[in-house]
Amino acid sequence: DRVAVMYLGKIVELADRDELYHNPKHPYTKALLSAVPIPDPQIESRRERIVLKGDIPSPLNPPPGCVFSSRCALADENCRTAMPDTEEVSHGHFVACYKSGDS
C-alpha cells in the first residue's frame, strides 16, 4: 500500500502507492517513474523521459549533503552541504528534498 523510494540507502520519498505514482515530489522519484513504460503507444510517444546526468556516487563514500545532489538538476549549495530533513508535504506523503516544491 505504501512505497518508499531509496537512493544510496536513504529514503527520499514515502507515500501511499497511488499518491506517489500520481504526485511524485522528489526529483529521483520523478526520474524513476518517467522510465516506466506506458502500454498505450500514443501516450508513451508524447511522454518526456527524465535522463539523469552527473556522476553516480559511491555508496561506500556518499557525497556530503543530499545523497542525490550530484545527479539532481535542481541541486544548489544548500543541497550539497546538508541532508534535508524528511518532511510531510501532504497527509502521509513524506519527502527529503529542499527543492520538492520547485519542480
Biopython code that builds the backbone (N, CA, C, O; Angstrom):
import numpy as np
from Bio.PDB.StructureBuilder import StructureBuilder

atoms = [
    (1, "ASP", "N", (0.811, -1.207, 0.000)),
    (1, "ASP", "CA", (0.000, 0.000, 0.000)),
    (1, "ASP", "C", (0.850, 1.266, 0.000)),
    (1, "ASP", "O", (0.451, 2.287, -0.560)),
    (2, "ARG", "N", (2.023, 1.196, 0.629)),
    (2, "ARG", "CA", (2.914, 2.355, 0.691)),
    (2, "ARG", "C", (4.203, 2.018, -0.042)),
    (2, "ARG", "O", (4.641, 0.868, -0.061)),
    (3, "VAL", "N", (4.801, 3.032, -0.642)),
    (3, "VAL", "CA", (6.033, 2.851, -1.392)),
    (3, "VAL", "C", (7.090, 3.784, -0.816)),
    (3, "VAL", "O", (6.840, 4.967, -0.588)),
    (4, "ALA", "N", (8.269, 3.231, -0.587)),
    (4, "ALA", "CA", (9.422, 4.033, -0.173)),
    (4, "ALA", "C", (10.416, 4.029, -1.324)),
    (4, "ALA", "O", (10.757, 2.970, -1.851)),
    (5, "VAL", "N", (10.878, 5.204, -1.711)),
    (5, "VAL", "CA", (11.886, 5.338, -2.758)),
    (5, "VAL", "C", (13.205, 5.631, -2.066)),
    (5, "VAL", "O", (13.314, 6.558, -1.263)),
    (6, "MET", "N", (14.214, 4.816, -2.396)),
    (6, "MET", "CA", (15.515, 4.971, -1.759)),
    (6, "MET", "C", (16.580, 5.316, -2.790)),
    (6, "MET", "O", (16.528, 4.878, -3.940)),
    (7, "TYR", "N", (17.544, 6.111, -2.349)),
    (7, "TYR", "CA", (18.716, 6.426, -3.167)),
    (7, "TYR", "C", (19.931, 6.338, -2.253)),
    (7, "TYR", "O", (19.982, 7.012, -1.224)),
    (8, "LEU", "N", (20.888, 5.532, -2.611)),
    (8, "LEU", "CA", (22.098, 5.284, -1.810)),
    (8, "LEU", "C", (21.767, 4.939, -0.363)),
    (8, "LEU", "O", (22.430, 5.402, 0.565)),
    (9, "GLY", "N", (20.739, 4.124, -0.183)),
    (9, "GLY", "CA", (20.391, 3.647, 1.145)),
    (9, "GLY", "C", (19.587, 4.606, 2.002)),
    (9, "GLY", "O", (19.316, 4.313, 3.167)),
    (10, "LYS", "N", (19.201, 5.742, 1.452)),
    (10, "LYS", "CA", (18.399, 6.731, 2.188)),
    (10, "LYS", "C", (17.008, 6.809, 1.565)),
    (10, "LYS", "O", (16.864, 6.834, 0.343)),
    (11, "ILE", "N", (15.995, 6.847, 2.413)),
    (11, "ILE", "CA", (14.634, 7.042, 1.899)),
    (11, "ILE", "C", (14.483, 8.509, 1.515)),
    (11, "ILE", "O", (14.664, 9.400, 2.345)),
    (12, "VAL", "N", (14.150, 8.750, 0.247)),
    (12, "VAL", "CA", (13.975, 10.122, -0.226)),
    (12, "VAL", "C", (12.498, 10.481, -0.384)),
    (12, "VAL", "O", (12.141, 11.659, -0.431)),
    (13, "GLU", "N", (11.635, 9.449, -0.467)),
    (13, "GLU", "CA", (10.201, 9.722, -0.567)),
    (13, "GLU", "C", (9.422, 8.503, -0.076)),
    (13, "GLU", "O", (9.807, 7.362, -0.329)),
    (14, "LEU", "N", (8.334, 8.762, 0.622)),
    (14, "LEU", "CA", (7.482, 7.713, 1.171)),
    (14, "LEU", "C", (6.044, 8.196, 1.093)),
    (14, "LEU", "O", (5.717, 9.278, 1.579)),
    (15, "ALA", "N", (5.183, 7.384, 0.477)),
    (15, "ALA", "CA", (3.777, 7.778, 0.331)),
    (15, "ALA", "C", (2.930, 6.551, -0.001)),
    (15, "ALA", "O", (3.451, 5.481, -0.316)),
    (16, "ASP", "N", (1.614, 6.733, 0.077)),
    (16, "ASP", "CA", (0.705, 5.706, -0.417)),
    (16, "ASP", "C", (0.996, 5.501, -1.894)),
    (16, "ASP", "O", (1.396, 6.429, -2.597)),
    (17, "ARG", "N", (0.793, 4.287, -2.350)),
    (17, "ARG", "CA", (1.109, 3.926, -3.733)),
    (17, "ARG", "C", (0.501, 4.898, -4.739)),
    (17, "ARG", "O", (1.218, 5.448, -5.575)),
    (18, "ASP", "N", (-0.800, 5.115, -4.669)),
    (18, "ASP", "CA", (-1.459, 5.979, -5.648)),
    (18, "ASP", "C", (-0.944, 7.416, -5.575)),
    (18, "ASP", "O", (-0.733, 8.059, -6.603)),
    (19, "GLU", "N", (-0.747, 7.911, -4.365)),
    (19, "GLU", "CA", (-0.228, 9.274, -4.193)),
    (19, "GLU", "C", (1.157, 9.406, -4.808)),
    (19, "GLU", "O", (1.445, 10.387, -5.494)),
    (20, "LEU", "N", (2.007, 8.429, -4.566)),
    (20, "LEU", "CA", (3.374, 8.501, -5.089)),
    (20, "LEU", "C", (3.385, 8.464, -6.611)),
    (20, "LEU", "O", (4.107, 9.238, -7.239)),
    (21, "TYR", "N", (2.596, 7.577, -7.215)),
    (21, "TYR", "CA", (2.587, 7.452, -8.671)),
    (21, "TYR", "C", (1.940, 8.652, -9.368)),
    (21, "TYR", "O", (2.335, 9.008, -10.478)),
    (22, "HIS", "N", (0.960, 9.270, -8.731)),
    (22, "HIS", "CA", (0.267, 10.399, -9.351)),
    (22, "HIS", "C", (0.822, 11.765, -8.962)),
    (22, "HIS", "O", (0.576, 12.753, -9.654)),
    (23, "ASN", "N", (1.563, 11.829, -7.867)),
    (23, "ASN", "CA", (2.053, 13.118, -7.390)),
    (23, "ASN", "C", (3.457, 12.988, -6.786)),
    (23, "ASN", "O", (3.658, 13.328, -5.620)),
    (24, "PRO", "N", (4.428, 12.501, -7.567)),
    (24, "PRO", "CA", (5.781, 12.384, -7.025)),
    (24, "PRO", "C", (6.370, 13.766, -6.756)),
    (24, "PRO", "O", (6.118, 14.715, -7.498)),
    (25, "LYS", "N", (7.149, 13.865, -5.695)),
    (25, "LYS", "CA", (7.728, 15.153, -5.314)),
    (25, "LYS", "C", (9.244, 15.192, -5.453)),
    (25, "LYS", "O", (9.799, 16.223, -5.833)),
    (26, "HIS", "N", (9.921, 14.094, -5.153)),
    (26, "HIS", "CA", (11.383, 14.094, -5.191)),
    (26, "HIS", "C", (11.863, 13.945, -6.634)),
    (26, "HIS", "O", (11.285, 13.169, -7.395)),
    (27, "PRO", "N", (12.912, 14.676, -7.024)),
    (27, "PRO", "CA", (13.418, 14.572, -8.403)),
    (27, "PRO", "C", (13.820, 13.147, -8.793)),
    (27, "PRO", "O", (13.655, 12.766, -9.952)),
    (28, "TYR", "N", (14.338, 12.363, -7.867)),
    (28, "TYR", "CA", (14.710, 10.982, -8.187)),
    (28, "TYR", "C", (13.468, 10.139, -8.453)),
    (28, "TYR", "O", (13.461, 9.333, -9.384)),
    (29, "THR", "N", (12.433, 10.309, -7.663)),
    (29, "THR", "CA", (11.182, 9.581, -7.880)),
    (29, "THR", "C", (10.614, 9.924, -9.254)),
    (29, "THR", "O", (10.167, 9.040, -9.985)),
    (30, "LYS", "N", (10.635, 11.195, -9.599)),
    (30, "LYS", "CA", (10.129, 11.614, -10.916)),
    (30, "LYS", "C", (10.915, 10.958, -12.043)),
    (30, "LYS", "O", (10.333, 10.528, -13.038)),
    (31, "ALA", "N", (12.242, 10.879, -11.890)),
    (31, "ALA", "CA", (13.070, 10.249, -12.913)),
    (31, "ALA", "C", (12.761, 8.757, -13.013)),
    (31, "ALA", "O", (12.651, 8.218, -14.114)),
    (32, "LEU", "N", (12.623, 8.093, -11.874)),
    (32, "LEU", "CA", (12.285, 6.662, -11.891)),
    (32, "LEU", "C", (10.961, 6.412, -12.600)),
    (32, "LEU", "O", (10.865, 5.539, -13.462)),
    (33, "LEU", "N", (9.949, 7.178, -12.235)),
    (33, "LEU", "CA", (8.628, 6.972, -12.828)),
    (33, "LEU", "C", (8.592, 7.319, -14.312)),
    (33, "LEU", "O", (7.799, 6.750, -15.062)),
    (34, "SER", "N", (9.435, 8.238, -14.736)),
    (34, "SER", "CA", (9.466, 8.583, -16.162)),
    (34, "SER", "C", (10.049, 7.448, -17.007)),
    (34, "SER", "O", (9.865, 7.425, -18.224)),
    (35, "ALA", "N", (10.746, 6.514, -16.370)),
    (35, "ALA", "CA", (11.343, 5.387, -17.090)),
    (35, "ALA", "C", (10.394, 4.195, -17.220)),
    (35, "ALA", "O", (10.678, 3.253, -17.960)),
    (36, "VAL", "N", (9.273, 4.233, -16.507)),
    (36, "VAL", "CA", (8.312, 3.121, -16.562)),
    (36, "VAL", "C", (7.495, 3.247, -17.842)),
    (36, "VAL", "O", (6.834, 4.264, -18.049)),
    (37, "PRO", "N", (7.528, 2.230, -18.706)),
    (37, "PRO", "CA", (6.769, 2.319, -19.951)),
    (37, "PRO", "C", (5.261, 2.305, -19.709)),
    (37, "PRO", "O", (4.774, 1.657, -18.782)),
    (38, "ILE", "N", (4.546, 3.019, -20.544)),
    (38, "ILE", "CA", (3.080, 3.029, -20.524)),
    (38, "ILE", "C", (2.616, 2.213, -21.718)),
    (38, "ILE", "O", (3.069, 2.454, -22.837)),
    (39, "PRO", "N", (1.718, 1.248, -21.506)),
    (39, "PRO", "CA", (1.343, 0.343, -22.594)),
    (39, "PRO", "C", (0.477, 0.961, -23.697)),
    (39, "PRO", "O", (0.030, 0.240, -24.589)),
    (40, "ASP", "N", (0.235, 2.232, -23.663)),
    (40, "ASP", "CA", (-0.517, 2.903, -24.728)),
    (40, "ASP", "C", (0.492, 3.653, -25.604)),
    (40, "ASP", "O", (1.093, 4.623, -25.142)),
    (41, "PRO", "N", (0.693, 3.225, -26.863)),
    (41, "PRO", "CA", (1.714, 3.838, -27.714)),
    (41, "PRO", "C", (1.522, 5.344, -27.941)),
    (41, "PRO", "O", (2.502, 6.078, -28.070)),
    (42, "GLN", "N", (0.274, 5.804, -27.990)),
    (42, "GLN", "CA", (0.035, 7.229, -28.210)),
    (42, "GLN", "C", (0.490, 8.055, -27.010)),
    (42, "GLN", "O", (1.115, 9.102, -27.175)),
    (43, "ILE", "N", (0.181, 7.589, -25.816)),
    (43, "ILE", "CA", (0.615, 8.300, -24.609)),
    (43, "ILE", "C", (2.131, 8.181, -24.456)),
    (43, "ILE", "O", (2.805, 9.166, -24.152)),
    (44, "GLU", "N", (2.659, 6.993, -24.665)),
    (44, "GLU", "CA", (4.097, 6.747, -24.500)),
    (44, "GLU", "C", (4.920, 7.630, -25.438)),
    (44, "GLU", "O", (5.981, 8.115, -25.045)),
    (45, "SER", "N", (4.460, 7.846, -26.653)),
    (45, "SER", "CA", (5.229, 8.642, -27.614)),
    (45, "SER", "C", (5.286, 10.123, -27.244)),
    (45, "SER", "O", (6.172, 10.841, -27.706)),
    (46, "ARG", "N", (4.351, 10.582, -26.418)),
    (46, "ARG", "CA", (4.318, 12.003, -26.031)),
    (46, "ARG", "C", (5.004, 12.271, -24.687)),
    (46, "ARG", "O", (5.220, 13.424, -24.313)),
    (47, "ARG", "N", (5.339, 11.210, -23.975)),
    (47, "ARG", "CA", (5.943, 11.384, -22.656)),
    (47, "ARG", "C", (7.373, 11.876, -22.748)),
    (47, "ARG", "O", (8.097, 11.572, -23.696)),
    (48, "GLU", "N", (7.763, 12.638, -21.748)),
    (48, "GLU", "CA", (9.138, 13.120, -21.685)),
    (48, "GLU", "C", (9.870, 12.351, -20.594)),
    (48, "GLU", "O", (9.487, 12.391, -19.425)),
    (49, "ARG", "N", (10.912, 11.663, -20.985)),
    (49, "ARG", "CA", (11.706, 10.894, -20.025)),
    (49, "ARG", "C", (12.741, 11.800, -19.386)),
    (49, "ARG", "O", (13.369, 12.616, -20.062)),
    (50, "ILE", "N", (12.914, 11.653, -18.087)),
    (50, "ILE", "CA", (13.930, 12.411, -17.360)),
    (50, "ILE", "C", (15.196, 11.573, -17.342)),
    (50, "ILE", "O", (15.227, 10.498, -16.742)),
    (51, "VAL", "N", (16.232, 12.060, -17.994)),
    (51, "VAL", "CA", (17.510, 11.354, -18.043)),
    (51, "VAL", "C", (18.446, 12.018, -17.037)),
    (51, "VAL", "O", (18.747, 13.208, -17.136)),
    (52, "LEU", "N", (18.893, 11.233, -16.076)),
    (52, "LEU", "CA", (19.778, 11.772, -15.046)),
    (52, "LEU", "C", (21.184, 11.934, -15.586)),
    (52, "LEU", "O", (21.690, 11.071, -16.303)),
    (53, "LYS", "N", (21.801, 13.032, -15.243)),
    (53, "LYS", "CA", (23.187, 13.307, -15.630)),
    (53, "LYS", "C", (24.019, 13.360, -14.355)),
    (53, "LYS", "O", (23.484, 13.261, -13.250)),
    (54, "GLY", "N", (25.290, 13.512, -14.508)),
    (54, "GLY", "CA", (26.164, 13.619, -13.355)),
    (54, "GLY", "C", (26.746, 12.279, -12.951)),
    (54, "GLY", "O", (26.397, 11.231, -13.493)),
    (55, "ASP", "N", (27.631, 12.348, -11.994)),
    (55, "ASP", "CA", (28.329, 11.152, -11.534)),
    (55, "ASP", "C", (27.479, 10.357, -10.554)),
    (55, "ASP", "O", (26.803, 10.918, -9.692)),
    (56, "ILE", "N", (27.529, 9.045, -10.706)),
    (56, "ILE", "CA", (26.877, 8.164, -9.746)),
    (56, "ILE", "C", (27.835, 8.014, -8.567)),
    (56, "ILE", "O", (28.925, 7.466, -8.729)),
    (57, "PRO", "N", (27.448, 8.489, -7.391)),
    (57, "PRO", "CA", (28.367, 8.431, -6.256)),
    (57, "PRO", "C", (28.530, 7.012, -5.723)),
    (57, "PRO", "O", (27.679, 6.147, -5.931)),
    (58, "SER", "N", (29.630, 6.802, -5.041)),
    (58, "SER", "CA", (29.896, 5.512, -4.417)),
    (58, "SER", "C", (29.052, 5.369, -3.159)),
    (58, "SER", "O", (29.016, 6.288, -2.342)),
    (59, "PRO", "N", (28.378, 4.246, -2.984)),
    (59, "PRO", "CA", (27.627, 4.031, -1.747)),
    (59, "PRO", "C", (28.555, 3.924, -0.532)),
    (59, "PRO", "O", (28.131, 4.153, 0.601)),
    (60, "LEU", "N", (29.820, 3.577, -0.775)),
    (60, "LEU", "CA", (30.791, 3.499, 0.316)),
    (60, "LEU", "C", (31.295, 4.869, 0.742)),
    (60, "LEU", "O", (31.763, 5.051, 1.865)),
    (61, "ASN", "N", (31.194, 5.827, -0.167)),
    (61, "ASN", "CA", (31.658, 7.184, 0.121)),
    (61, "ASN", "C", (30.648, 8.181, -0.455)),
    (61, "ASN", "O", (30.949, 8.882, -1.421)),
    (62, "PRO", "N", (29.437, 8.245, 0.143)),
    (62, "PRO", "CA", (28.408, 9.140, -0.408)),
    (62, "PRO", "C", (28.820, 10.606, -0.272)),
    (62, "PRO", "O", (29.612, 10.961, 0.602)),
    (63, "PRO", "N", (28.279, 11.444, -1.139)),
    (63, "PRO", "CA", (28.628, 12.862, -1.077)),
    (63, "PRO", "C", (28.063, 13.500, 0.191)),
    (63, "PRO", "O", (27.102, 12.994, 0.770)),
    (64, "PRO", "N", (28.656, 14.601, 0.615)),
    (64, "PRO", "CA", (28.067, 15.326, 1.748)),
    (64, "PRO", "C", (26.734, 15.932, 1.327)),
    (64, "PRO", "O", (26.496, 16.140, 0.137)),
    (65, "GLY", "N", (25.891, 16.209, 2.262)),
    (65, "GLY", "CA", (24.590, 16.792, 1.945)),
    (65, "GLY", "C", (23.631, 15.747, 1.430)),
    (65, "GLY", "O", (23.682, 14.588, 1.840)),
    (66, "CYS", "N", (22.765, 16.151, 0.540)),
    (66, "CYS", "CA", (21.790, 15.237, -0.043)),
    (66, "CYS", "C", (22.513, 14.207, -0.902)),
    (66, "CYS", "O", (23.353, 14.557, -1.731)),
    (67, "VAL", "N", (22.181, 12.938, -0.697)),
    (67, "VAL", "CA", (22.860, 11.871, -1.439)),
    (67, "VAL", "C", (22.589, 11.937, -2.946)),
    (67, "VAL", "O", (23.342, 11.358, -3.728)),
    (68, "PHE", "N", (21.542, 12.622, -3.357)),
    (68, "PHE", "CA", (21.180, 12.725, -4.771)),
    (68, "PHE", "C", (21.735, 13.997, -5.424)),
    (68, "PHE", "O", (21.560, 14.189, -6.628)),
    (69, "SER", "N", (22.384, 14.850, -4.673)),
    (69, "SER", "CA", (22.780, 16.174, -5.174)),
    (69, "SER", "C", (23.711, 16.142, -6.383)),
    (69, "SER", "O", (23.671, 17.062, -7.200)),
    (70, "SER", "N", (24.547, 15.118, -6.522)),
    (70, "SER", "CA", (25.476, 15.079, -7.658)),
    (70, "SER", "C", (24.772, 14.749, -8.982)),
    (70, "SER", "O", (25.368, 14.894, -10.049)),
    (71, "ARG", "N", (23.516, 14.308, -8.919)),
    (71, "ARG", "CA", (22.780, 13.959, -10.135)),
    (71, "ARG", "C", (21.518, 14.793, -10.323)),
    (71, "ARG", "O", (20.806, 14.629, -11.314)),
    (72, "CYS", "N", (21.241, 15.673, -9.389)),
    (72, "CYS", "CA", (19.991, 16.438, -9.400)),
    (72, "CYS", "C", (20.153, 17.758, -10.148)),
    (72, "CYS", "O", (21.058, 18.541, -9.860)),
    (73, "ALA", "N", (19.271, 17.991, -11.104)),
    (73, "ALA", "CA", (19.305, 19.238, -11.879)),
    (73, "ALA", "C", (18.908, 20.447, -11.038)),
    (73, "ALA", "O", (19.214, 21.579, -11.412)),
    (74, "LEU", "N", (18.233, 20.230, -9.908)),
    (74, "LEU", "CA", (17.778, 21.336, -9.060)),
    (74, "LEU", "C", (18.734, 21.659, -7.918)),
    (74, "LEU", "O", (18.535, 22.649, -7.213)),
    (75, "ALA", "N", (19.761, 20.849, -7.725)),
    (75, "ALA", "CA", (20.641, 20.990, -6.554)),
    (75, "ALA", "C", (21.370, 22.323, -6.538)),
    (75, "ALA", "O", (21.835, 22.814, -7.567)),
    (76, "ASP", "N", (21.458, 22.892, -5.347)),
    (76, "ASP", "CA", (22.239, 24.103, -5.133)),
    (76, "ASP", "C", (23.215, 23.841, -3.982)),
    (76, "ASP", "O", (23.347, 22.706, -3.524)),
    (77, "GLU", "N", (23.890, 24.879, -3.522)),
    (77, "GLU", "CA", (24.895, 24.717, -2.471)),
    (77, "GLU", "C", (24.296, 24.149, -1.190)),
    (77, "GLU", "O", (24.943, 23.353, -0.510)),
    (78, "ASN", "N", (23.095, 24.538, -0.858)),
    (78, "ASN", "CA", (22.433, 24.017, 0.336)),
    (78, "ASN", "C", (22.274, 22.500, 0.245)),
    (78, "ASN", "O", (22.480, 21.788, 1.229)),
    (79, "CYS", "N", (21.910, 22.016, -0.924)),
    (79, "CYS", "CA", (21.731, 20.580, -1.135)),
    (79, "CYS", "C", (23.054, 19.826, -0.990)),
    (79, "CYS", "O", (23.084, 18.691, -0.515)),
    (80, "ARG", "N", (24.137, 20.467, -1.403)),
    (80, "ARG", "CA", (25.442, 19.817, -1.350)),
    (80, "ARG", "C", (26.082, 19.892, 0.033)),
    (80, "ARG", "O", (27.126, 19.284, 0.270)),
    (81, "THR", "N", (25.462, 20.629, 0.936)),
    (81, "THR", "CA", (26.029, 20.834, 2.270)),
    (81, "THR", "C", (25.339, 20.007, 3.344)),
    (81, "THR", "O", (26.011, 19.420, 4.193)),
    (82, "ALA", "N", (24.017, 19.950, 3.324)),
    (82, "ALA", "CA", (23.280, 19.289, 4.408)),
    (82, "ALA", "C", (22.176, 18.405, 3.842)),
    (82, "ALA", "O", (21.462, 18.797, 2.919)),
    (83, "MET", "N", (22.048, 17.212, 4.405)),
    (83, "MET", "CA", (20.957, 16.309, 4.018)),
    (83, "MET", "C", (19.648, 16.910, 4.518)),
    (83, "MET", "O", (19.530, 17.221, 5.703)),
    (84, "PRO", "N", (18.661, 17.079, 3.635)),
    (84, "PRO", "CA", (17.389, 17.653, 4.078)),
    (84, "PRO", "C", (16.643, 16.722, 5.024)),
    (84, "PRO", "O", (16.743, 15.500, 4.915)),
    (85, "ASP", "N", (15.906, 17.302, 5.942)),
    (85, "ASP", "CA", (15.039, 16.520, 6.809)),
    (85, "ASP", "C", (13.882, 15.971, 5.980)),
    (85, "ASP", "O", (13.507, 16.542, 4.955)),
    (86, "THR", "N", (13.333, 14.872, 6.434)),
    (86, "THR", "CA", (12.144, 14.325, 5.786)),
    (86, "THR", "C", (10.940, 15.085, 6.323)),
    (86, "THR", "O", (10.720, 15.139, 7.532)),
    (87, "GLU", "N", (10.164, 15.671, 5.420)),
    (87, "GLU", "CA", (9.009, 16.474, 5.814)),
    (87, "GLU", "C", (7.735, 15.903, 5.194)),
    (87, "GLU", "O", (7.757, 15.340, 4.100)),
    (88, "GLU", "N", (6.646, 16.059, 5.906)),
    (88, "GLU", "CA", (5.344, 15.629, 5.399)),
    (88, "GLU", "C", (4.789, 16.756, 4.529)),
    (88, "GLU", "O", (4.466, 17.833, 5.030)),
    (89, "VAL", "N", (4.679, 16.506, 3.230)),
    (89, "VAL", "CA", (4.216, 17.525, 2.295)),
    (89, "VAL", "C", (2.707, 17.484, 2.086)),
    (89, "VAL", "O", (2.105, 18.476, 1.675)),
    (90, "SER", "N", (2.105, 16.347, 2.366)),
    (90, "SER", "CA", (0.658, 16.191, 2.414)),
    (90, "SER", "C", (0.405, 14.982, 3.313)),
    (90, "SER", "O", (1.346, 14.290, 3.701)),
    (91, "HIS", "N", (-0.832, 14.732, 3.637)),
    (91, "HIS", "CA", (-1.145, 13.678, 4.600)),
    (91, "HIS", "C", (-0.516, 12.338, 4.192)),
    (91, "HIS", "O", (-0.897, 11.753, 3.178)),
    (92, "GLY", "N", (0.441, 11.859, 4.981)),
    (92, "GLY", "CA", (1.084, 10.585, 4.721)),
    (92, "GLY", "C", (2.113, 10.574, 3.610)),
    (92, "GLY", "O", (2.619, 9.510, 3.253)),
    (93, "HIS", "N", (2.435, 11.732, 3.053)),
    (93, "HIS", "CA", (3.400, 11.832, 1.952)),
    (93, "HIS", "C", (4.631, 12.570, 2.477)),
    (93, "HIS", "O", (4.570, 13.756, 2.799)),
    (94, "PHE", "N", (5.755, 11.841, 2.556)),
    (94, "PHE", "CA", (6.980, 12.376, 3.139)),
    (94, "PHE", "C", (8.062, 12.477, 2.075)),
    (94, "PHE", "O", (8.219, 11.582, 1.245)),
    (95, "VAL", "N", (8.813, 13.590, 2.109)),
    (95, "VAL", "CA", (9.873, 13.827, 1.125)),
    (95, "VAL", "C", (11.078, 14.420, 1.835)),
    (95, "VAL", "O", (10.943, 15.266, 2.719)),
    (96, "ALA", "N", (12.264, 13.961, 1.433)),
    (96, "ALA", "CA", (13.515, 14.530, 1.917)),
    (96, "ALA", "C", (14.153, 15.293, 0.762)),
    (96, "ALA", "O", (14.994, 14.757, 0.040)),
    (97, "CYS", "N", (13.744, 16.555, 0.594)),
    (97, "CYS", "CA", (14.250, 17.369, -0.512)),
    (97, "CYS", "C", (13.988, 18.841, -0.231)),
    (97, "CYS", "O", (12.874, 19.234, 0.115)),
    (98, "TYR", "N", (15.032, 19.647, -0.385)),
    (98, "TYR", "CA", (14.864, 21.095, -0.240)),
    (98, "TYR", "C", (14.064, 21.679, -1.407)),
    (98, "TYR", "O", (13.425, 22.721, -1.264)),
    (99, "LYS", "N", (14.100, 21.020, -2.539)),
    (99, "LYS", "CA", (13.512, 21.561, -3.777)),
    (99, "LYS", "C", (12.245, 20.853, -4.212)),
    (99, "LYS", "O", (11.818, 21.025, -5.353)),
    (100, "SER", "N", (11.632, 20.068, -3.354)),
    (100, "SER", "CA", (10.473, 19.278, -3.781)),
    (100, "SER", "C", (9.317, 20.125, -4.285)),
    (100, "SER", "O", (8.491, 19.636, -5.056)),
    (101, "GLY", "N", (9.238, 21.372, -3.873)),
    (101, "GLY", "CA", (8.190, 22.256, -4.365)),
    (101, "GLY", "C", (8.588, 23.031, -5.606)),
    (101, "GLY", "O", (7.755, 23.722, -6.193)),
    (102, "ASP", "N", (9.873, 22.929, -6.028)),
    (102, "ASP", "CA", (10.388, 23.707, -7.158)),
    (102, "ASP", "C", (10.199, 23.026, -8.504)),
    (102, "ASP", "O", (10.237, 23.684, -9.543)),
    (103, "SER", "N", (9.997, 21.726, -8.494)),
    (103, "SER", "CA", (9.972, 21.019, -9.785)),
    (103, "SER", "C", (8.570, 20.660, -10.205)),
    (103, "SER", "O", (8.376, 20.063, -11.264)),
]
sb = StructureBuilder()
sb.init_structure("model")
sb.init_model(0)
sb.init_chain("A")
sb.init_seg("    ")
for serial, (resi, resn, name, xyz) in enumerate(atoms, 1):
    if name == "N":
        sb.init_residue(resn, " ", resi, " ")
    sb.init_atom(name, np.array(xyz, "f"), 0.0, 1.0, " ", f" {name:<3s}", serial, name[0])
structure = sb.get_structure()
